[in-house]
Amino acid sequence: MLDIRAILEHLPHRFPFLLVDRVLEIEKGKRIVAIKNVTINEPFFTGHFPHLPVMPGVLQIEALAQAAGILSFQTMGRVSDDRSVYYFVGIDKARFKRPVGPGDQLRLEVTIDRVARSIWKYSGRATVDGQVSAEAELMCTLREIAPADGAAAEAPGPADGAGAA
């Protein structure tokens, strides 16, 4: 289990874009279960929609990606730093099945499907009270931030194939 202080060590995101509040379970190289407590104070509810607040589906996918990032950093034995960034490189089969609103607790379940080179592929599912709200296949990569000369470098994948299916 990881509390918010540990989450902040593994993600560069901060308010208002930090979408993981707690990690309930983590198996390095395999899976993570995390939660996002959705409150009426979320900035996106101001305009989405004032008469019927609904968490945008793309932010549910982003919450899944943030959980995936924590899992990957834990698997690699790294913490987030100013020298690297974890990027989306693809989203497939995204489906939105249930609205998420104020007072809901979004349960984020992400499994590593495979790691090839520096591309990590995951299956993610977000649920509220046992009902699926969003699901998708996610692909991400860790990239080193360009040094002063502008050349970008790829970060290596997990050592010895850890997390590879």
C-alpha positions as CSV (number, residue, x, y, z in Angstrom):
1,M,0.0,0.0,0.0
2,L,1.2,3.5,-0.8
3,D,-0.1,6.7,0.7
4,I,-0.1,10.1,-1.0
5,R,3.5,10.9,0.1
6,A,4.8,7.8,-1.6
7,I,2.6,8.5,-4.7
8,L,4.1,11.9,-5.0
9,E,7.6,10.3,-5.2
10,H,6.5,8.1,-8.1
11,L,4.5,10.7,-10.2
12,P,5.4,14.1,-11.3
13,H,1.7,15.2,-11.4
14,R,0.4,17.7,-8.9
15,F,-2.9,19.3,-8.2
16,P,-5.1,19.8,-10.2
17,F,-3.8,16.9,-12.4
18,L,-2.9,14.3,-9.8
19,L,-5.6,11.6,-10.2
20,V,-4.4,8.9,-7.8
21,D,-5.1,9.2,-4.0
22,R,-4.0,5.9,-2.6
23,V,-2.5,2.6,-3.8
24,L,-4.3,-0.4,-2.2
25,E,-2.3,-3.2,-3.8
26,I,0.8,-3.5,-5.9
27,E,2.7,-6.5,-7.3
28,K,5.8,-5.3,-8.9
29,G,6.0,-6.4,-12.6
30,K,2.3,-7.5,-12.5
31,R,-0.5,-5.3,-11.3
32,I,-1.7,-2.3,-9.2
33,V,-5.0,-1.4,-7.6
34,A,-5.4,2.3,-6.7
35,I,-8.2,4.7,-5.9
36,K,-9.2,8.2,-6.9
37,N,-11.8,9.9,-4.5
38,V,-13.9,12.1,-6.7
39,T,-15.2,15.2,-5.0
40,I,-17.4,18.1,-6.1
41,N,-14.3,20.3,-5.8
42,E,-12.6,18.8,-8.9
43,P,-11.8,21.7,-11.3
44,F,-13.3,19.9,-14.3
45,F,-16.8,19.9,-12.8
46,T,-17.0,23.7,-13.2
47,G,-17.6,23.2,-16.9
48,H,-18.3,19.4,-17.3
49,F,-21.2,19.9,-16.7
50,P,-22.5,22.5,-14.3
51,H,-26.0,21.1,-14.2
52,L,-24.8,17.4,-14.0
53,P,-21.2,17.0,-12.9
54,V,-19.5,14.1,-14.8
55,M,-15.8,13.2,-14.7
56,P,-14.6,13.3,-18.3
57,G,-13.8,9.8,-19.6
58,V,-10.4,10.9,-20.8
59,L,-9.5,11.8,-17.2
60,Q,-10.5,8.3,-16.1
61,I,-8.1,7.0,-18.7
62,E,-5.4,9.4,-17.4
63,A,-6.0,8.1,-13.8
64,L,-5.4,4.6,-15.1
65,A,-2.2,5.8,-16.8
66,Q,-1.0,7.4,-13.6
67,A,-1.6,4.1,-11.7
68,A,0.4,2.4,-14.5
69,G,3.2,4.9,-14.1
70,I,3.4,4.1,-10.4
71,L,3.5,0.4,-11.1
72,S,6.2,0.9,-13.7
73,F,8.4,3.1,-11.5
74,Q,8.0,0.5,-8.7
75,T,8.9,-2.3,-11.1
76,M,12.0,-0.5,-12.3
77,G,13.0,0.5,-8.7
78,R,12.9,4.2,-9.7
79,V,11.2,7.3,-8.5
80,S,10.0,10.2,-10.6
81,D,12.6,12.9,-11.1
82,D,13.2,16.0,-13.2
83,R,15.4,14.0,-15.7
84,S,12.6,11.8,-17.2
85,V,8.9,11.8,-18.1
86,Y,6.5,8.9,-18.6
87,Y,4.5,9.4,-21.8
88,F,1.4,7.9,-23.4
89,V,2.3,6.3,-26.8
90,G,-1.1,4.7,-27.4
91,I,-4.6,4.1,-26.2
92,D,-6.6,1.2,-27.7
93,K,-10.1,-0.2,-27.1
94,A,-11.1,2.7,-24.8
95,R,-14.7,2.3,-23.6
96,F,-16.8,4.4,-21.2
97,K,-19.6,2.5,-19.6
98,R,-20.8,4.5,-16.6
99,P,-20.7,8.1,-15.6
100,V,-18.5,9.1,-12.6
101,G,-19.6,12.0,-10.4
102,P,-19.0,13.7,-7.1
103,G,-18.9,11.3,-4.2
104,D,-17.8,8.3,-6.3
105,Q,-14.6,6.4,-5.5
106,L,-12.9,5.3,-8.7
107,R,-11.1,2.0,-8.3
108,L,-8.2,1.8,-10.8
109,E,-7.0,-1.7,-11.7
110,V,-4.0,-2.0,-14.1
111,T,-2.1,-5.0,-15.2
112,I,1.1,-5.1,-17.2
113,D,0.5,-7.2,-20.3
114,R,4.0,-7.0,-21.7
115,V,7.2,-4.9,-22.0
116,A,9.0,-4.7,-25.3
117,R,12.1,-2.4,-25.6
118,S,11.0,0.7,-23.7
119,I,7.2,0.3,-24.5
120,W,5.0,-0.9,-21.7
121,K,1.6,-2.2,-22.5
122,Y,-1.2,-2.4,-19.9
123,S,-4.8,-3.4,-19.5
124,G,-6.7,-1.0,-17.3
125,R,-10.2,-0.9,-15.8
126,A,-11.8,1.8,-13.7
127,T,-14.9,0.8,-11.6
128,V,-17.3,2.5,-9.2
129,D,-19.1,0.2,-6.7
130,G,-18.1,-2.8,-8.8
131,Q,-19.5,-1.4,-12.0
132,V,-17.0,-0.7,-14.9
133,S,-16.9,3.0,-15.8
134,A,-13.9,2.9,-18.2
135,E,-11.5,0.4,-19.6
136,A,-8.7,0.6,-22.1
137,E,-5.4,-0.9,-23.3
138,L,-2.6,1.6,-22.6
139,M,0.9,2.0,-24.0
140,C,3.5,4.2,-22.3
141,T,7.2,4.8,-22.4
142,L,9.7,6.4,-20.1
143,R,11.9,9.0,-21.8
144,E,14.9,10.9,-20.5
145,I,14.4,14.6,-20.8
146,A,16.6,16.2,-23.5
147,P,19.9,17.6,-22.3
148,A,20.9,21.1,-23.2
149,D,22.0,20.0,-26.7
150,G,18.5,18.9,-27.4
151,A,19.2,15.2,-28.0
152,A,16.6,12.9,-26.4
153,A,17.5,9.5,-25.0
154,E,15.4,6.5,-24.3
155,A,15.4,5.1,-20.8
156,P,16.0,1.3,-20.7
157,G,13.1,-1.0,-20.0
158,P,13.0,-3.1,-16.8
159,A,16.2,-5.0,-16.0
160,D,16.3,-8.6,-16.9
161,G,12.9,-8.5,-18.5
162,A,11.1,-7.8,-15.2
163,G,7.4,-7.3,-16.0
164,A,7.7,-8.8,-19.4
165,A,4.9,-11.3,-20.2
